[in-house]
Amino acid sequence: MEQQLRTILDEVAGLSRPAADLAPRDDLFAAGLTSFATVGVMLAIEDEFDVAFPDALLVRSTFQSIASLSAVIAGLGAQSRAA
């Protein structure tokens, strides 16, 4: 999952450095992620992982790091499997 996220970030997020250079907990906003770019990241994640972000998760902390995105995606995947 982490490598897929890094690919999405490289393709969509417009970061100032390659996602491969980021540690899992590095702040994506400090690396150049904008609130506008989070929309593209969210849409790409929804397509890649077949999940949907509920409104409650459309907050800065969700998109703060690769680790936070991984945790959210894992939780959304578990919810969709339970439904």
N, C-alpha and C positions, 0 to 999 in steps of 0.2 A: 504494500500500500504506500509506503513512504516514497519509493522510487516513482510510482505513478503520480504522487502529489508533486514531487520535484519536477517531473516533466510538465505537468499542468502549469506550475508556477513559472517555469522557463518560457512556456508558450504564451501565457495569458497575462501574467502579473506585472510585467514590465519592471522587474527588480533591477537594482543597480549592479548586482553581481549574480553569477549563476547559482541556482538553487543547490547545486552539488557542494558549494562552498559554505552552506549554512548548516549549523548544528540543529538538531531537532527542536530545541527550545529557543533558538534565536528569534528575535522580534522581526517579523516580516514587514511591519510598518517602518521600522528603522532601516530596513533593507530596500525601501522604496515602494512598498505596496500602498496604494491609495484606496480610499473608500470607493471610488469609481471602479477600480480594478477588481475589488472584491466581488463585484457582481459577475464579472467574467469568470473569475475563479470559481464562484459558487455554481454557475451554470455548467462549467466544464466538469466539476466534481459530480454534479447530479447526473450528467451524461455518463461519465466514466464508471461510477459506482452504483448507478441505478438507485439513487436515493433522492429524497426531497427534503430541503431545509424548511422546517417550520419557522414561522415568523419569530418565535422566541429565540431562535439561534442566530438571527441576523444581527449580531452584535459584534463589536470589535474583538472581544475576547475569543470568539470562535475562530477568527482568522489571524490570531496573534502569532502563531507559530505552526510549524509542520506538526509538532506533537499535539497541539490543540486541535488542529484539523483532523488528524488521525483518530483522536479520541471521539470526536463528534461523528465522524463517518462510521466508526465501529458501533457507536450507539445507535445511529440511524439504521445501519444494516441489521442490527439485532431487533429493532422495532419492526422493520419490514418483514423479517422472517417470522416474527411472532403474530403478525396480522393475518 
